[in-house]
Amino acid sequence: MTFTIIGTGNIAWFIGNRLVAARHFCKGVFGRNEAEVLRLSEALLCNCHGDLSLARETEADVCFIAVSDDAIPEVAAQLSYKKTVLVHTAGAVEIDVLNASAPDYAVLWPVYSISGGNLPSHRNIPMAWEASSPKAEKYTLSLAHAITDTFFEAKYDQRKWLHLSAVICNNFTNHLMAICERICIDNKLPFSALVPVIEQTYTRFRQSSPSTVQTGPAQRGDKKTIDEQIELLSKHPQWQRVYKALTESIQHSGKSKQPQQH
């Protein structure tokens, strides 16, 4: 199967390398940073690369939009596909953001923290998927098999709760695990999907001081995601207060040190 990637961040590197290793073919890498686009295209053995305008002319079975959550609508608005399945990789962005860009579209989101320079080599990375059509489902799941052994369907109303759970357990460490379990049960999501990223968090603690590895929306000032997740907790005022308090604490601590990328 052939694919293209828009974006050059950690998710783009992770998905691209996994698919090429499974003998899928990269037909193009596109993005704003010319040097990073070239670097990723070389790693994926791809000769076609450039800015987003070229993505319109490149035919592939699947095109991944692997950019920040806020940039997905802007990127999608510049695309117009008839045959290519369009896929974004965000947990907290609805699938319908792609509906004007292609007749077949999907979401494939890794419930895992993908760090640059240390891409995971194992296959125990749960991925949530959602598809707009049988064709989108078929193509997305075919590529998911090349990336992981664990994937499950989760609609946006479920997926945003799972994203919230991943934020809490991965970025606020382990003392809120009971909240994560309750959220998963209430929204019919498998709590087991969170276990690998919880284990990753503890692995980091064994290697570094927690104060040096803080990541997440609070640390990087992602106001849009923070506001949306506070609203999700409106029926759980105690949890909402905890979320606000921890966010404020992380933001206050971050003022005294250099910000790190998630």
Sequence and secondary structure as in RCSB ss.txt:
>XXXX:A:sequence
MTFTIIGTGNIAWFIGNRLVAARHFCKGVFGRNEAEVLRLSEALLCNCHGDLSLARETEADVCFIAVSDDAIPEV
AAQLSYKKTVLVHTAGAVEIDVLNASAPDYAVLWPVYSISGGNLPSHRNIPMAWEASSPKAEKYTLSLAHAITDT
FFEAKYDQRKWLHLSAVICNNFTNHLMAICERICIDNKLPFSALVPVIEQTYTRFRQSSPSTVQTGPAQRGDKKT
IDEQIELLSKHPQWQRVYKALTESIQHSGKSKQPQQH
>XXXX:A:secstr
 EEEEE  SHHHHHHHHHHHHTT EEEEEE S HHHHHHHHHHTT   EESGGGGGG   SEEEE S GGGHHHH
HHT   SSSEEEE  SSS GGGGTTT SSEEEEEESS   TT    SS   EEEEESSHHHHHHHHHHHHHH S 
EEE  HHHHHHHHHHHHHHHHS STTHHHHHHHHHHTT  GGGGHHHHHHHHHHHHHS GGGS  SHHHHT HHH
HHHHHHHTTT HHHHHHHHHHHHHHHHHHTTS     
